[in-house]
Amino acid sequence: MPETTIHDLFPTPLWVVDFEEEIYKPINAEIEAGLASLIDHRPEVPSGGTLQTDTDLFEFEEFAEITALIGTSVKAALEFLQIEEEFEITGCWANINPAGGVNTPHTHPNNFLSGVYYVRTDDGSDQIFFADPRPQAYVISPPVKQDNIYSGNEASIEAKEGRLIIFPAWLSHGVPANQSAYERISISFNIMFPSFGDQMSKPKWSPSLLLRRPK
Ligand SMILES: [Fe+2]
């Protein structure tokens, strides 16, 4: 048999960070207490709806610990990508899905990375799904003997308490209906480079044949 190697071109990374119980239990309690103190009014939730807070939670003392964990986890993800640029949290908010609550598939525009941290999940509210970003891959989908990473166009990851998931902000994702009797609580965030507008977005190339302006 000739030697055959498989090259996985352009893979989509997903960082799944599981904190130890002694780390995440107190942080989750702190987040729940923080939410209770910051939310003074809960609107009526229509069927299938989700409650979301303002997007500036990272600026509040009550969320300092989770903000720090997001920071160290994102730094590690960027290091994996060989990126040393300074980054910032541009948005951080809580999602409260009551029973039946859904988050339809979406992306997080104008950011590089996004992520979610789980504060409270139960059986029936413990999944997040990601959609294949290659629309062409949906066109022909023959049956396979066994599923693997090369088959299927959707992947689910377990959403469990104390787990933080980081993914490219362009990767479409959603949350199926909360089929448990309890609220599902998560913290979402976006990450971007502050230097993007005034430095990073400049051309990465230099003209090989430069047309100079007259002096
Ligand atoms: Fe999202």
Boltz pocket constraint, residues with backbone or C-beta under 6 A from the ligand:
constraints:
  - pocket:
      binder: B
      contacts: [[A, 106], [A, 107], [A, 108], [A, 173], [A, 188]]
      max_distance: 6.0
